Amino acid sequence: MIGAAVAVVVCVLAVVFLWKKDIVVTVRGQTWSRTIGIEQLSPERKSSWCDQKPYDAYNVTRSREVRSHRQIPDGQTCTTERKSRGDGSYTNERVCRTKYRSEPIYDDKCYYTVDRWSEQRAVTAQGTIADTPHWPTLPPLRRGSTIGSEREGQHRARYAVALQGPKDVYDCAYDEARWRSYTQGQQYPMKIGVVTGFADCDSLNHK
């Protein structure tokens, strides 16, 4: 009964969140942004089990800690169970099951410092469909391989279309080719969630 009730609830939720309707939206604007992350080499304090410690770790300290547990047999629990003989009569049987206790397993935990590259800042270029998308110009970076050195990091781009619906404005992001395929002021069919109101951006028609 419980399993059936759960299945019904799951089905109802699926219908609620997947139920969609068609609307017509108008392209109000198309914008783009291109970002380049700037990474810096900095010391980071980390920890791991000592057999997984990175080779370049320094300032290492060790601590004996619980890494896992194992189950150890620890006696039995016995009960009397009533079982049918198959002829309408019953018999009592003593049934015993093994008990287990949890025993910790200790290992060496290492705490250390490692020098790692991570994004600390970023530069961005942005514009509209009237502008040619381009990557921003990087500022002077402190090149090298010592603490405080900087390097060019991840490149990220976003091409967004603002879509005016009957009630709301929706923001949908696409790859550059699809983004360019839409026309300012043009109307397109699209689906939105009946209950959630979320736009199904993939359903927006395009050439």
Secondary structure, DSSP 8 states (H G I E B T S, - for coil): -HHHHHHHHHHHHHHHHH-EEEEEEEEEEEEEEEEEEEEEEEEEEEEEEGGG--TT-EEEEEEEEEEEEEEEEEEEEEEEEEEE-SSS-EEEEEEEEEEEEEEEEEEEEEEEEEEEEEEEEEEEEEEETTS------------SSSTT-EEEEEEEEEEEEEEE-SS-EEEEEE-HHHHHT--TT-EEEEEEETTT--EEGGGS---
